[in-house]
């Protein structure tokens, strides 16, 4: 007989939120067929890892491997997954992957300066600079992401689940209250207008230096949305209950859940 061992650990999540998780070891995951199966059946995680993004897949695996022990937060996740009006992702997987690559790019980050911009322009006239492609496309994709997220914020429904509402309010905090990202939205409101080399250098420094953490947290909101959309889609396809009733009469009891074979 296998003994399933569960312990609790605390982790600081996004925006310094304290999250309390069940800490499951490898043997426990195997016994519960979470990441591998001892009976040659598909593990549980294989059912839910069909996300639209690679980072979304990592987040989904984290949710499965380290389940929450906080009743209120679990209910928030359930309601977000069950919501019928989950919006589409603002960018596709390739575009989001490119943004991640761009933000981690090793090319020198420097403040925009008209002299450096002119010198760089002259240099590129005489030789091809492959690094410039990464910076130009990365800047344009981040700007596109900001505009798409702004549309999500301004068009948010009043019945949005609290889990997603928190991300929406976070977006609004950075878009609508005088930050540099709001200035980017205002300065790039005409999507057909071509960005100057000086503007690209300016936004590049902003995205990869001054507001790097902010851009990364905005990306994390997209991955959260990806996880909710994937769990919602799988639940509908498999006819699973998105909101099993959590009972506080005894620890970690659940009602309304049926066992399925994967």
N, C-alpha and C positions, 0 to 999 in steps of 0.2 A: 504494500500500500504506500502511495506517495504522500508525503507530507508537504502541504502548500504553505509556504512561509511568506508572510506579509509584514512589512515594517513601514514606518512613516518617515518621510524626510521633507524638509522645507526648502523651497527654492524661490529666489526673487525673480519674478517674471517681468514682462514689459511694463514700463513706466513705474518701476520699483514696487509692483504689487507682490505681496507675499502669497505664494501658492503652496498648498500642502498636498503632497502626493503619497500614494502607496508605493513603496520601493519594492519591486519584484525582482528576484534574482533569475538567472538563466534557467534553473531547474523548474521554478514556478511557471515561467512562460511556456516551457515544454509540456509540463503537466496539464496546463490549461489550453494547449494547442494554440498559443497566441502567435508565436513566430516560427514554430516548427511543430511537427506532429510525430508522436511515437507510433502512430497507427497508419502511417503512409497516406494520410488524408491532407487536404489543403489546410494550412493554418489560418487562423482568423484574420491575420493582417493581410493576407492575399486578397481578401474580399474588399478591403477598403483602401488599398494603395493605388487605385486607378485615378489618381488626382491629375489635374491639368498642368501642374508645375512640379519641378523636382523639389523645391523647397517646401511645397505643400505636402509632398509625400513624406519628407522628413518630419514635418510637424504632425502629420497623421500618425506616423509610427511612434512618435513621442507620446501622443495621446493614448495610444493603445498600450504601449509598454509601461507607462507611468500614469495609471488612472488616478484621478483626483480623489481625495477623501473628504473634501468640503461639499456638503449637501447643497448649499446655495449656488455654488459655482457649477456643480454638475447640472442643476436645473437650468441654469442660464445656457449651458451648452446644448442641452436637449431642445430648448425652445428655439435657439438659433438654427439648429439642424432641421427642425420641423417646419420652419417658416416657409410659406409657399412663394414668397416674393424675393428670394435670394437673387441679387443682381449678377449679371455676367462679369467675368474678370475684365479689368480695364485693358489688359494687354495679354498677348498669347505667351506660351511657354518660351519660345525662342527669344522674344523681346525681353522678357523678364530675366532670362538667363544672361542675356547680353548686358543688361543693366548691372547685374551682380558682378559680371566680369569687368565691366567698366569701373565700378566703384572700387574694386580691388586692384586696379591697374597700377603697375609700378612706375609708369612714366612720371617725370617730375611734376609736382603740383606747385604752381606759383601764382601770386596775385596778378590779376590782369593789369597790364601796363602798355600804353600806346606804343612805346619804343620797342618793347619785346614783341608786340603784335606785328609791327612793321618789319622787324628783323626776321621774324618767323615767316611772314608772307614772302619776303624776298628769297629766303632760304628754300621755301617750297616751290618757288618758280624754277629753280635750277636743279632740284632733286626731289624724288618722291619720298614722302615720309609716311610709312604705314601706320605709325603710332597716331597720326592725326585722324585717321579714319575711326579708330576706336573712340577717341575723345569726341569727335563731331557727332557720331551716331549715338554715343552714350548720352550726351547732353540732350539731344533731340528726343530720345526715348524717355528720359526722366521728365522733360517738359510735357511730353504727351501724357505720361502717367499722372502728373499733377493736374492737368486739365480734366482727365477722365475721373479722377478722384473728386475733384471739385464738383463735377456734374452729379456724382453720387451723393455728395453731401447736400447740395442744394435741392436735389430731388428726393431726399430721404422721406420715407413714409412715416406717419405718426405712430404706427404699430410695430416699428422695427424692434426686434428683440434686444434686450439690454446688452448682451455680449457684443453685438454688432454696433449698437448705438454708442458704446464706449469708443470703438474705433472711429466711428463717424464724428463724434465730438472731438476726438483727438485731431482728426483731419481739419475740422473747422477751426480749432485753436491755432493751427499753423497757417491756414489759408486766409482767415478772415480777421485776424487781429494784429496786423501790422508787422508780420515777419518778412524776412527776405524772400520767402517762398511766395508770399502774396504779391510781392513786387514782380517776381518772375511771371506769374499768371497775368498780371496787368500788362507787362511789357511784351508778352507773346500772345496776346489775345487774338491777333490776326494770324491764323494758322497758315495762310498762304505767303506771308511775309518771310523773306529769307534772312536767316541770322547772319550778322556780320562776324568776321573772325574775332573782333574785339569782344562781341557779346558772348561768343562761345567760350573764349578764355575766361570771361567774367563768371559765367554760369558754371564752368568746369571747376573753378576754385571754390565756388559756393557749394556745389554738390559733393565734391570729393574732400572738402576740408571743413569749411565753416558749418555746414548743415549736413554733414555725412550721417551722423546718428539719426537725425530727423528723417532723412530719406530712407534709411534702413528700417526704421520703425514703420514708415508708411508702406514699405514693401511687406513687412510682417503682417499688416492688416489685410493685404491682398492674399497672402498665404492662408491666413485664418479663414477668409471667405472661401478659398479653394477647398479647404478641409470641410467646411460646413456644406458646401455644394455637393462634394463627393459623397459624404455620409448621407445626405438627403436623397441623392440619386440612387445610391445602392439600396437604401431602405425602401424606396418606392419600387425598385425593380424586384427585390426579394420579398416585398410585402411584409417588412418588419415594422415593429412599433418604434417610432422615433422618440416617443416620450413615455417610456415605462415609468410607472409610479414608484418614486423613491419613498421608502418607509423608514421613519426614524425610531420605530419601536425597538429595533435591534440593529446593531452596526452593519452597514452595507447591505441591508435587505432590499430586494427589488421585486416589484409585482408587475405582471403584464408582459413577461418576457418568455418566449418559447425557444427551445433549443432547435437549431437547424443544422443539417449536414451540409458542409461546404463542398 
